[in-house]
C-alpha cells in the first residue's frame, strides 16, 4: 500500500502508517508525532532520531519513545506543543471530565502515547490503532495520564 498523495489533506489512519511499514503495526510514539505534524511515519522517526540519536540509532526501529523527545520532534517540525501540568493520578476519562479544554492534545498515558480531540461532551482518540474512536474504557479511558500538551489541529483534521 502506498502512502497517500502529498496533497491528500485527510487525517492519516493507523492502516496508512501500517502500509508504510509493509503491513506491520506502527508504534505509538512515531505515530503521534506523524499525526500531529502531518508527516509520514519514516519522517517522524527521523525527527526523533535527530532529537536523540543515542536513543534512536539509524536502522533501528523506534519502539520506545520518551515524552521530551516527542515534544522535541514536534518542535523540529514547527509544531508548538504547550505542556500542561497533570495533577493527581487521573485517568484519561477523568482528565477530560474535569475540564480539559477543547482542542487537540498529545497525551502520555500509562505506557502509551495518543492524540485526543477534546470537544464539549467528550473526546476522540487517535493513535497507532484507533482513529477517532470515542474515549471509553476500551479506548484508553482507564489509563492514568502522566503528561499532556496542547497541540494545534493536525493537518487533515480541519
Buried (B, 14 or more C-beta within 10 A) or exposed (E): EEBBEEEEEEBBBBBBBBBBBEEEEBBBBBBBBBBBBBBBBBBBBBBBBEBBEEBBEEEEEBEEBBBEBBBBBBEBBEBEBEEBEBEEEBBBBBBBBEEBEEEBBBBBBEEBBBBBBBEEEBBBBBBBBBBEBEBBEEBBBBBBBBBBBBBBEBBEBE
